[in-house]
Amino acid sequence: MTGFNIILVFAIILFARLGVRLFVKWKQLKNESSHDEDEKKEDSKTRE
């Protein structure tokens, strides 16, 4: 059972790291896309 516990803890740590990386990337992409949309709105206002 000890070997199984070690493998289980290792897997949990890897999945937690993966989840954190995905969440951070998602937040960055979300911020960049909202920033891009704001720039497009400003560009359209200046062209009018």
DSSP file (Angstrom, degrees, kcal/mol; ACC not computed):
  #  RESIDUE AA STRUCTURE BP1 BP2  ACC     N-H-->O    O-->H-N    N-H-->O    O-->H-N    TCO  KAPPA ALPHA  PHI   PSI    X-CA   Y-CA   Z-CA
    1    1 A M     >        0   0    0      0, 0.0     4,-2.2     0, 0.0     5,-0.2   0.000 360.0 360.0 360.0 -29.0    0.0    0.0    0.0
    2    2 A T  H  >  +     0   0    0      1,-0.2     4,-2.1     2,-0.2     5,-0.2   0.910 360.0  50.2 -64.2 -42.1    2.9    2.4    0.6
    3    3 A G  H  > S+     0   0    0      1,-0.2     4,-2.1     2,-0.2    -1,-0.2   0.889 110.1  50.9 -62.9 -39.0    4.0    2.2   -3.0
    4    4 A F  H  > S+     0   0    0      1,-0.2     4,-2.5     2,-0.2    -1,-0.2   0.896 108.5  51.8 -65.1 -40.1    0.5    3.0   -4.1
    5    5 A N  H  X S+     0   0    0     -4,-2.2     4,-2.6     2,-0.2    -2,-0.2   0.897 108.9  50.6 -63.4 -40.4    0.3    6.0   -1.8
    6    6 A I  H  X S+     0   0    0     -4,-2.1     4,-2.3     2,-0.2    -2,-0.2   0.931 112.4  46.2 -63.7 -45.1    3.6    7.4   -3.2
    7    7 A I  H  X S+     0   0    0     -4,-2.1     4,-2.5     2,-0.2    -2,-0.2   0.895 112.4  51.5 -64.0 -39.8    2.3    7.0   -6.8
    8    8 A L  H  X S+     0   0    0     -4,-2.5     4,-2.4     2,-0.2    -2,-0.2   0.922 110.8  46.9 -64.1 -44.9   -1.0    8.6   -5.8
    9    9 A V  H  X S+     0   0    0     -4,-2.6     4,-2.3     2,-0.2    -2,-0.2   0.913 112.1  51.3 -63.1 -42.6    0.7   11.6   -4.2
   10   10 A F  H  X S+     0   0    0     -4,-2.3     4,-2.2     1,-0.2    -2,-0.2   0.915 111.0  47.8 -60.2 -44.9    3.0   12.0   -7.2
   11   11 A A  H  X S+     0   0    0     -4,-2.5     4,-2.5     2,-0.2     5,-0.2   0.899 110.6  51.5 -64.9 -40.9    0.0   12.0   -9.6
   12   12 A I  H  X S+     0   0    0     -4,-2.4     4,-2.3     1,-0.2    -2,-0.2   0.915 109.9  49.6 -62.6 -42.5   -1.9   14.5   -7.5
   13   13 A I  H  X S+     0   0    0     -4,-2.3     4,-2.3     2,-0.2    -1,-0.2   0.920 111.7  48.5 -62.8 -43.7    1.0   16.9   -7.4
   14   14 A L  H  X S+     0   0    0     -4,-2.2     4,-2.3     1,-0.2    -2,-0.2   0.918 112.8  47.0 -64.5 -43.0    1.4   16.6  -11.2
   15   15 A F  H  X S+     0   0    0     -4,-2.5     4,-2.5     2,-0.2    -1,-0.2   0.867 110.9  52.6 -67.4 -34.7   -2.3   17.2  -11.9
   16   16 A A  H  X S+     0   0    0     -4,-2.3     4,-2.3    -5,-0.2    -2,-0.2   0.923 110.1  47.9 -65.4 -43.0   -2.3   20.2   -9.5
   17   17 A R  H  X S+     0   0    0     -4,-2.3     4,-2.5     2,-0.2    -2,-0.2   0.912 112.0  50.1 -62.8 -41.8    0.7   21.7  -11.3
   18   18 A L  H  X S+     0   0    0     -4,-2.3     4,-2.6     1,-0.2    -2,-0.2   0.918 110.3  50.2 -62.1 -43.7   -1.0   21.1  -14.6
   19   19 A G  H  X S+     0   0    0     -4,-2.5     4,-2.4     1,-0.2    -1,-0.2   0.901 110.6  49.0 -62.1 -41.6   -4.2   22.7  -13.4
   20   20 A V  H  X S+     0   0    0     -4,-2.3     4,-2.5     2,-0.2    -1,-0.2   0.923 111.7  49.1 -65.0 -43.6   -2.4   25.8  -12.1
   21   21 A R  H  X S+     0   0    0     -4,-2.5     4,-2.4     1,-0.2    -2,-0.2   0.919 112.3  48.0 -62.6 -42.8   -0.5   26.2  -15.4
   22   22 A L  H  X S+     0   0    0     -4,-2.6     4,-2.4     1,-0.2    -1,-0.2   0.909 112.3  49.5 -63.8 -41.3   -3.7   25.9  -17.4
   23   23 A F  H  X S+     0   0    0     -4,-2.4     4,-2.3     2,-0.2    -2,-0.2   0.914 111.4  48.2 -64.7 -42.9   -5.5   28.4  -15.1
   24   24 A V  H  X S+     0   0    0     -4,-2.5     4,-2.2     2,-0.2    -2,-0.2   0.922 113.1  47.6 -64.7 -43.9   -2.7   31.0  -15.4
   25   25 A K  H  X S+     0   0    0     -4,-2.4     4,-2.6     1,-0.2     5,-0.2   0.904 110.9  52.2 -62.8 -40.7   -2.5   30.6  -19.2
   26   26 A W  H  X S+     0   0    0     -4,-2.4     4,-2.4     1,-0.2    -2,-0.2   0.910 109.3  49.2 -62.5 -42.4   -6.3   31.0  -19.4
   27   27 A K  H  X S+     0   0    0     -4,-2.3     4,-2.4     2,-0.2    -1,-0.2   0.907 111.5  49.5 -63.8 -41.1   -6.2   34.2  -17.3
   28   28 A Q  H  X S+     0   0    0     -4,-2.2     4,-2.5     2,-0.2    -2,-0.2   0.927 112.6  46.4 -63.7 -45.0   -3.4   35.6  -19.5
   29   29 A L  H  X S+     0   0    0     -4,-2.6     4,-2.5     1,-0.2    -1,-0.2   0.890 111.9  51.6 -65.0 -38.5   -5.3   34.8  -22.7
   30   30 A K  H  X S+     0   0    0     -4,-2.4     4,-2.1    -5,-0.2    -1,-0.2   0.920 111.8  46.4 -63.9 -43.8   -8.5   36.3  -21.3
   31   31 A N  H  X S+     0   0    0     -4,-2.4     4,-2.0     1,-0.2    -2,-0.2   0.898 113.2  49.2 -66.2 -40.2   -6.7   39.5  -20.3
   32   32 A E  H  X S+     0   0    0     -4,-2.5     4,-2.5     2,-0.2    -2,-0.2   0.900 111.2  49.1 -66.6 -40.0   -5.0   39.8  -23.7
   33   33 A S  H  X S+     0   0    0     -4,-2.5     4,-2.2     2,-0.2    -1,-0.2   0.894 112.0  47.6 -69.2 -38.0   -8.3   39.2  -25.6
   34   34 A S  H  X S+     0   0    0     -4,-2.1     4,-1.9     2,-0.2    -1,-0.2   0.872 112.3  50.7 -69.5 -33.9  -10.1   41.9  -23.6
   35   35 A H  H  X S+     0   0    0     -4,-2.0     4,-2.0     2,-0.2    -2,-0.2   0.902 110.0  49.8 -66.9 -40.9   -7.2   44.3  -24.1
   36   36 A D  H  X S+     0   0    0     -4,-2.5     4,-2.1     2,-0.2    -2,-0.2   0.894 109.5  51.2 -64.2 -40.3   -7.4   43.6  -27.9
   37   37 A E  H  X S+     0   0    0     -4,-2.2     4,-2.1     1,-0.2    -1,-0.2   0.895 108.8  51.6 -64.5 -39.5  -11.1   44.2  -27.9
   38   38 A D  H  X S+     0   0    0     -4,-1.9     4,-2.2     1,-0.2    -1,-0.2   0.904 109.3  50.1 -63.4 -40.6  -10.6   47.5  -26.1
   39   39 A E  H  X S+     0   0    0     -4,-2.0     4,-2.4     1,-0.2    -2,-0.2   0.894 109.2  51.5 -64.9 -39.0   -8.0   48.6  -28.6
   40   40 A K  H  X S+     0   0    0     -4,-2.1     4,-2.2     2,-0.2    -1,-0.2   0.896 109.5  50.1 -64.5 -39.7  -10.3   47.7  -31.5
   41   41 A K  H  X S+     0   0    0     -4,-2.1     4,-1.7     1,-0.2    -2,-0.2   0.915 111.7  48.1 -64.5 -42.1  -13.1   49.8  -29.9
   42   42 A E  H  X S+     0   0    0     -4,-2.2     4,-2.0     1,-0.2    -2,-0.2   0.896 110.4  51.8 -66.0 -39.4  -10.7   52.8  -29.5
   43   43 A D  H  X S+     0   0    0     -4,-2.4     4,-1.5     1,-0.2    -1,-0.2   0.903 109.4  49.3 -63.2 -41.3   -9.5   52.5  -33.1
   44   44 A S  H  X S+     0   0    0     -4,-2.2     4,-0.9     1,-0.2    -1,-0.2   0.846 109.9  52.2 -69.0 -31.8  -13.1   52.5  -34.4
   45   45 A K  H  < S+     0   0    0     -4,-1.7     3,-0.3     1,-0.2    -1,-0.2   0.894 109.4  48.6 -69.5 -39.1  -13.9   55.6  -32.4
   46   46 A T  H  < S+     0   0    0     -4,-2.0    -1,-0.2     1,-0.2    -2,-0.2   0.788 107.8  55.5 -73.0 -25.9  -10.9   57.5  -33.7
   47   47 A R  H  <        0   0    0     -4,-1.5    -1,-0.2     1,-0.2    -2,-0.2   0.754 360.0 360.0 -76.2 -23.8  -11.8   56.6  -37.3
   48   48 A E     <        0   0    0     -4,-0.9    -1,-0.2    -3,-0.3    -2,-0.2   0.490 360.0 360.0 -74.5 360.0  -15.3   58.1  -37.0
